[in-house]
Amino acid sequence: MKNRCKSLGLLVVLLLLILGPALPAQATRPVEPPSPATWSGDLTTPQLIEAALARGEIDRETADLYLAYALGDYGKLPAQYRSEAPWSGTLSLLRLREAVRTMRAGPTRAKIEALLTGSCSTSSTSLPSTHNSTHFHIQYNTISGGLDVNAYANSLETAWSTEVTSFGWAAPPVLSSNPPPGNRYHVRIDDTLSGGLYGYVSSSGDHAGLVGDNPNTAWNDSDARATCMVLNADYSGFPGTAQNALDATTAHEFNHSLQFGYGALSGSNTPDTGLVEAATTWMEDEVQDDSNDNYNYLWPDFTECLGELPYNGSDEYRHWIDVRGMVERYGTTSAGGSEDVMQDFWEGISQGTGMLTALNAALVSQGTTLADAYHAYAIAVKFNKTCGGGYAYPYCFEEAAGYVALKGATAVHGTISAVGQNYSGSIGDNYATNWVSLPSSGGPYTVTLQNTSGGQLRGSVVCDTGAGLDITPFPSIDSTSSITDFDPSGCSSVVGVVTNQSQTSANPSSCATRSYMLRTDGVEESYYTVFLPIALRVPPPGPTPGYWSGSGVELYVTTDRAYVDDFALSGIYVPGCGTYKITHTPQEPISDDEFSFTGSFYADGDFSSETAVSGQAGLDYFYISGCGYVSGGPWAWSATWQNDSQPRLLSAKVVAPESVEGVAPEEGIYTATRLK
């Protein structure tokens, strides 16, 4: 059971497909790039320390001591490790605390331990002033950068009201043995923080420590922790405005507080640090949509696998766009939208589920899978189109224009400039991405994806028409697969998108690299010899007969290619009633590779090739027994041919004459099946 406060209404329906609902309000909202005062991209202090360690200039214990100085006594940090590049200290501090437990006894360990015993971990300076807001007990001294304690309190309360009150995430627990005044959350605004340090959250301090079971969840978390927060007292030197930097920090660090409260940052099922920071940086946009501080981290290295993201004090933040790309389709900045996916993820971690398994389960509950969502994201983040018109979820971003304006376009990993050429690349297991530019002019050609060393390589050839993305998936995964007669006419650009969806474990320790070849070949003209009176018959054009599916959509094409049968949408969530699959049972004719039907459940589709179809569907006062009339959409959908099966026909026999009174058949031409 989840701890949530969410409004219910029968006339609100969320269709959660791999293509997800097109949300007009989000698709048309103008997006302003962030302030031009942005981070230059220099190495952060933790990165400088780790680089020196890698070069053999310092040992591990010295590196840990220098990190402790960066967090709590910046004046003692040698000059060559000082940087104003911004970073957040929560997980660096957590790693430091874990490292010191196994460090050999000696002067270095003693110095680090002394730094870790402040009022909130490494924050020990005297803060004589106090401010109590509704949920926060704030200690401070001098605040600079044009802000005051009220600005900090308001920003913190916004984080609480959004993440806890509105979204329904479990509130952080209180340390019962020494609670802050009024059971509020302890915050220190520390004017000694330096070196680009936004702030941090710690599970050690005057009012922080192990709680065990968080009373604000419906299960036993077993290792939940009460925490405290330390914020920089001057955000004027950070990217954007001081207020934007503050807002991004409170949203980010408070989300870490909730993760500690779930017991999700300790134990064997703790997610990789890289994914933790990616998810937390994503939350900044959900709470403070206009701060756009996370733009400054774009772009990540897309060849880095989701199952083992890097952690070096900076690069982990860059992967927030991975999270955004997989969940944005469900709605942003509102309860029950994107946040619902990540809330499910953290609740799964809290209850013992492994990292990638928990993420997949959270996406499955929305009607898709991790593999499907990641591949769709890989397409979206290559083209970076603002949602609207023909650019629809999940292949677009609400704020794409802002991303590209600040950081430019994402770069391909390889190029095939002419038909007849090929490109050989490699890609890691556990969800990584490669992009290969393909010819966008000339006649039709064949594209072949050859998997040469294992993994599960999934590919699509994507054409940007200037009005939308035409996506042609390769028909199979794992083995060699070809798209024949691909016609690039009308394409402003063509890209082969390859993802490796081989998941080797719930939380892999490494990602094996798999090699592949992407090849283009000219299309040979077909000649047919006719021997009278026998002629070679060519199969009729049109979609391939059989079973078609996409995430949350399925249909059949009849054996004569003339009709669509049993068109169905699943993952339709009706608040207060459940999740449904709705099927349109009559056959609908296919004409000029298109079909449509109207009514309370309506849909249309366009077969772009023999194996791919896309369209829109929706509900208009559709009646569900026990719920009422529901409406939603239209939503974009797509599907590909899977196999040559047809709907099952079950035999039955008459067991009573017509005169026996039976049950009247349900009126209408639809079935609505409750899934959960």
N, C-alpha and C positions, 0 to 999 in steps of 0.2 A: 504494500500500500504506500502511496506517495503522499508527502506532506505538501499540499498545494492549495492555493486559494484562486480558483478560476471560475469565471462566470459561465453559466450554461444557458443555452438557448436552442430550441429545436430548429430555428430557421437559420442556424449557423452550421455549415458543413465544411469540414476541411478534407479535401481530397489529397491524399499523400501518395503521389506517384513518383516514379523516377523523373518524369518531366515536370511534376508538381504543378500547382495552380499558378496561372499568371495573375499577378496581383497588380491591378492597374495603378493603385495609389503609389506603390513602390516603383513601378516601372517608369512613371512619368515625373517623379520628384527630381528637380534639378539638383545636381551635386556640385558643391564648390570644392575645389582643391584646398588643402590645408594651407596655413600661412607659409610664405616662402622661407621663413626662418626654420630651416630643417637641419637635421643631423647630417654631417658630411660623410659619415661612414667610416670614421677612424676606428681603430680597435678599442674596445672597452678595457678598463683596468683588469677584470678577470681574464680577458683574452691575452693581454700583454703578459700577465703572470704565467698562464699556461703555455704561451709560446716560448718563454724563457726556460720553462721546465722541459719542454720538448727538445730544445736545443742543448740541454744538458748544462745550462748555466747555473741552475739552482736545483736543489733536490725537492722531493715531495713535501717534507716537513717545512722547509723554508717557503715553498709556494703557499702552503696552508697558513703560515704565519702572516705572509703578505696579504692574503685574502682577509684575514682577521683585521689587519690594520686598515684595509680599504673599507671595511664595514664599520669599524668602531674607533679607530685612532689614525686618521688619514695623515696626520703630520709625521708619523713614523714610517710611512710607506716611501721607499726609495723613489727618487724623481723619475727614473726611467719606466716606472710602472704606473705613473699617474696619467689619467686621461679624462677629458670632459665628455667623452662619448657616453650616452645615457645607458643605464642598465638597472634592472630590478634585482634586489638582493635576496629574495625569499629562498629560492632553491639553492643559491650559493651558500647561504647561511645554513640551510638544512644539511647540505653535503658536508660542510665544515664540521658541524656538530657530530655527524656520523663518523667522520674521519678521526676526530680527536679521541673518540672512545677507544680506538684500537692503536693509537699512537703510543710509542714507547715513552715511558716516564723520563722527564728531563726538562731543561729550561724552556725549550720551544713549546712543549705541551703546556707547561705552567703559564707561559705568557698568553697562549690562546685561551686557556680556561679562564684566566682572569678577565679577558676581554668579553667572554661570553656570559658573564654573571651580572650584567647590568639590570636596570629596572625592566627593560625589554631586551633581553639578550645583550647585544653590544651597545645599546643606548643607555648610557649611565650619567650623562651630564645633568646638572641641576636645571629643572624646569619649574620655576616658581609659580607660574600662573595656571589657573584651571578654568575650563569651560565645560559645562555639562549640557549636551543636547538630549533629544529624546532617547537615543540609543547609544550615545558615545560619551565616554569620560575622557576629555582631552587635556593634556598637559602641554604647556608651551612656554617659550621665552620670547625672543625676538622673531617676528615674522616679516619677511621682506618680499620683494618682487611685486609690490602693489596689491598684495592680498592681506587679509586679516583673519583672525580665528573664526569669524562668522562664515567666511568663504570656505574654509576647511570644513566646518561643521555642516554647512549646507551640501557640500559635495559628498561628504560621507553619508549623510542622511539620504541623498539621492541614490547612492549605491545600495543602501539597506532597503529603501522603499521599492526599488526596482527588482533586486535580486531575491529578496525574501518576501516582502509583502505582495508584490505584483506577480512575480514569476513563481513563487511558492517554494523556493529552495529552503532547505532546513536551516534555521538560524544557528549561528555558532553557539556552542555551549558555554556556560559560565563555570569557572573553577570554584566549586562550592567551599573549599577550604580557605580561600582568600579572594572573594569576589570584588570587582571594582565597585565604587560607590553606585548604589542603585541598580546593581547587576548590569551596568552598562558595559560596553566594549572599550577596552583600554587603548588609547592612542597617544603617542608622543610625537610632537612636532619638534624635531631635533635640529637646532641651528648649527650643529657640528658636522652634519652629513656633507660630504664633498665628493668630487670626482665623478660627476654624472650619475650619482646614485639617487634614483627616484624615491626609494624607500624599501621597506620589507615587512614581512609578517613573521613572527617567531612563536614557537610553542614553548618557549622558556622565558620566564619573567616573573615579576611580582604577582601578577594575576593570570599567569599562563601555566599550563601543564597538562598532564594526562587526566582525562575525565573518564574514559572507558566507553560508556554508552551515552550517546547524545540523546537527551530526553526529547529533542525536537524531531527525531525520526521515529518511524514505526517499527524499527528493527534494532537489534543489538549491534551497534557499530564496533564494539569491543575495544577499539583503539582510537576513539575520537579525542581530540585535544582542544582545550581552550587556548586561545592565542592573544597576542597583542600586536599592535601595528606601529611602525615608526615611519614618519613622513619627513621629507626634506622641508626646511623652512623657507626656501627660496627657489622658486621654479622659473625665475626670469631667464636663466641661461639654457633652458631646455627647448626642444623644437616647438614651434608654434607659440601661442601665448602662454603666460604663466597659468591662467585659469584652465586652459585646455590641458596643459601638462598635469595640473593638479587633478582634474576630473578623470583623465585617463588612469592616473595612479591610484586614486581611491577605488575606481571600478575594478581595476586589475588586482590590487592587493586585497580588497575585501573578498574577492572571489577565492583567493588563496585561503582566507580565513574560513570560508565555507568548506573548502576541500579538506582542511585540517579537521573541521567539525564533523565531516563524514568519516574520518579515519582513513581517508583515501591517499594520504601522503606518507603512510608507513605500512609496513607489512610486505609480504611476498607478492601481493598483487598490485603494488604501487605502479602506476603508469610510468613510462620513461619520462625523464625530466623534460626532454624536448617536446613531447606531446602535452605535458602539463602546462608548460609556458605558452605553447601555441593556443591551447584552449582558453587560457586565462587572458591572453592578449586579444583573442577574438571577443571576449566578454566586454572589453572596453567599448566596442561599437554598439553593443546591445544596451548598455547603460547610458553612455554619453555619445550619441550618434554623431554629433557635430565636432567632437574633439579631434578625430582623425589622426591622433598621435601614432597609431599603428601603421599608417601609410609609410612612415619613415623607414620601416623595416623591410618593405618590399624591395626586390623579389627574393624568394628563397631559391636554393638549388633544387630544382624539381627532380633531379636524379636521386636525391636522398630519400630513402624509403620511410614510409609512415611508421613502420614497425620498429625503427631504430633511428629516430631523428637525432641530430647532433646536439651536444650541450657544451658550449664553450663560453657562455656569458653574453652572447649576442644572437648567434644564428638561430637559436631555438625560437626566438620571438618571430622570426620571419615566416614561419610556417603557420601563422594564424590564418593566412589566406586559405590553407588546406581545409580548415574547419569551416570557414565562411562559405567556401565553394560547395561543400557537401550538404550544408544545412540551410543556406539562405532561402531556398525555394519555399520553405515552410513559413516564411514571414519573419520580419526583423523587428526588434525593439518592442515586442508585444508578448504577453503571456500565451502559452500554448503554441508558439511558433518555433523558430530555430532553437530557442532556449530549452524547449521541451526535449529535444534530442540530446543535448548535452546534460540536462538534468538527469535523464534516464541513464546516460553514460556514467555519471558520477555516483548515482545510486547503485548501479551495477557494481562498480568498483568497491563501494562501501560494503556491499554484501558478498564480496569475495570473487567476483568474476574478473577474469584476466582482461588486459587492455583492449586488444583488437576484438576479442569476443564480445566485450561489453559495448564497444562502439558499433559493431555489426548488429547486436541485439537492439540497440537504441534506434538504428536506422530501419531495421525490419519492422519495428512497431509503428513506423511511419509509412510502411508500404514499399520500401526499397531494401537494398542490401549495401554493405560496404563496398563490394566490388562494383556494383552498378553506379553508386553515388560517386565513387572515386573516379571512374572513367568519365562520367559526365562532367565532373569538375575539371578533369584534365583538358577536356574540350573547351570548357568555358574560360579557363584561365589563359589558354593560348590566344584566343581571339579577343577577349576582354571587351565584349559588347555591352552597352547599357541596355537594360531590359526595356522593351517597347517595340511596337510594330511586329515584325517577323522574328525578332530576337526574344525568345521566351525561355523561362526556366525549364530545366536546370542549366541551360547553356548560356547564361548571361549573368551580369552582376548589377545590382542597384546602383553602385557607386563606381562602375568601371571607368567612367570618364575621369574621375578624380585620381584613380590609381595611375592611369596612363599619363595624365598631365604631369604628375609628379615624378614618376619613375620610368616612364617610357614603356614600349611594348616588350612582351616576353620574347626571348630569343629562341630560335629553333636549335636543335642539337645536330642537325645534319640537313643537307640539301641535295635533292636530285633535280638538276636543272633541265634535263632533257629526257624524253622517252628513250628507253634502252639502257639507261644508267641504273645503278643500285647504290644503296648505302648500307654499311654494316655498323651496327651499334651494340650497346650492351645496356642492360637495365636490371636493377635489383629486385629480388623477391619482396613481398610484403608491401605492395602498393608504392610503386615509383613510376615516373613518367619520362617518355621521350617524344620529341616532336621532329618530324622530317618534312621539310618543304618539298612539294611535288609540282610538276609542271601545271601551269594554269592556262595554257593556250595550246592550240593544235587540235588534232582529232582525238577520238576516243582511244584509250589505252587500258591495259591490264595492270593492276597493282597486286603484287604477291608479298605476303608476310611469311617469312620462313623462320620458324623457331629452331635454332641450331643447338641449344644446350639446356633445354628444360625450362622450368617455370610455367606459368600460365599467362601467356601473352595475349592480350586482347587489343584489337586494333580497329580503327575507324578511319575512313578517308572523309575529310570534312571540307566542303566548299563554301566559302563566304561569297554570297551573291550580291552583297551590298544591301540586301533587304532581309536577310535571314541566313541561317546556316543549314545547308543540306548535308545530312550525315548518312554515310553508307558504311555500315559495320561489316567487317570481315565475317564470313559465315561460320567460322569455327574458332575455337581457342585451343591452344597447346600445339597443334600441328600446322603444317604448311597450309595456307588458305589464300584464295585469290578473289579479287573483285574484277570481273571482266567488263569490258565496254564502258569504263568510266569516262564520262564526257565532261571535260573541263570548261566547255563553252559557258559563258555567263558567270564564271568564277573570277572574283578579284584576287583571290588567293586560295590555294589548296594545300592542306597539311595532313600528313599521316600521323595520327595520334596513337601511340602505343603505351599501354599500361601493363604492369606485371601484377596480377592479382593472386599469385601464389602466396598463401598465408601458411607459414611454416609452424607457427605456434601462436598462442594467445598473446605472448609478450616475447618476441624473438630477441635473442642477444646479438644477432647479426643478420645481414641480408645478402645472400649469395647473388652474385652477378650472373645474368643469363645473356647470351649473345643471340643476335638475330640479324636477318638481312631483309631489307625492304627493296623490292625490285620492280621496275616498270618495263613493260614490253608493249610493242605496237600490236594492234589488233589485226589479224590476218582476215582478209575477205573470205567469205564462205562460198564455195561453189557446189552446186548440186547437179549430179548427173541423172537424167531421166531416161528410163528404159521403158518404152511403151510395151504393153499397156499399163505397166506398174510405175507409179510416181512416188518419190520420197516425200513423205508427209512431214511438215514442220509443225511442232507443237504450237497451239494457238498462243498469241502473246497475252500477257497479263500476269497477275500475281501468282506465285506458286501455291498449288493446293496444299492444304494441311493446317496444322496448328501454328499460330503466331502468338507471340507474347512479348511484353515489355514489363517493366516493374509496375505492377498494379493494373495491367491491362492484358486482356487475352481475347482472341477471336479465332474463327476458323474460316478458311476459304474453301468453297466446295470444289469437288474434283473437276468440274467443268470450268473453273475459274470465273464463274458468272455471278456468284453470290458470296456475301459475308454472312456467317452464321454464328449465333450465340456470342455476340459482342458483349464483353463484361468488363466492369471496373471493380477493383477491390481496394481495400484500404480507405473506404469512405467512413470517416469518423463523425458520428453524430453525438455531440455532448449529451451526456445523461442517458444515452441509449446503447451505444456500443459502436463497433466497427463492422461495416457491411460490405458484401459483394453484391452488385446489382447487374443482372443479365438481361439483355434484350434478346428474346428467344426467336423471333421470326427471322427468316432469311431476307437480306436486303440486296438488291441488285447492284452489281459493279458496272459502271458505265464510264468509258474513257478513263479507266484506272481510278475512279472515284466512287464513293458511296456515301450515303447519309440517311438518317432517319430523324423524325421529329417526335415531339410529345413531351411528357413530363421527364422522361429520360431521353436525351437527344445526343447525337454525335455525328461527326463527319470524318472522312478519312481520304487521303490521297496516297496511292501506291507510287512511290518515287522510283522503285525498281521492282524486280521480281521477288525481292526478299525484304523490302523495307516499306513501312507505311507510317504515316503520322497524321495527326488531325487534332480536333478539339471535341470535348464532350462536357456535358453538364446536366444539372437537375433543375427543374422548374416546377415547384410545388409537387414533388414526387411523394407519394404516400407510402409510409412504412408503418405497418401495423404495430401498435403499441408505442409509437413515437409521435406520429403526426405527419405533417407536410414539411418537407425540407427542400431547400434550394441552395444552389452553389454553382460556380463556374461562370463562363466556360473555362476549362482547363486544357492545356496542351498535353498531348500524349504521343507516344511512338511505340512501335513494336517491330519485331523482325521474325522471319520464318524460323521455326524450330524443327518441325518434323512433318511427316505426311499423314499424321493421324486425323481422324474425323470424329465428331461428337459420338459418344457411345449411344447406341439404341438398346434399350432394355426390353425384353419380351415380357408379355403378360397375357393372361387369359380371362375370359369372362367367368365370373364366379356367381353371378345372380342375374336373373332376367331384368329387362328394363323397368318392369313394374315395381322393383324393389327400390325404396327411397334411398338415395345415396347422398353424398356430400356435394353440394354445388361447387363447380370449379371456380377458382378465383378469377375475377374479372381482370382484363388487361393482358398485356403481352410482355410483362416483366416478372422477374423473380428477384426478391431481395433476401439475401442470406446473411444472418448475423454471424460474424467470424469470431468476435470476442466481446 
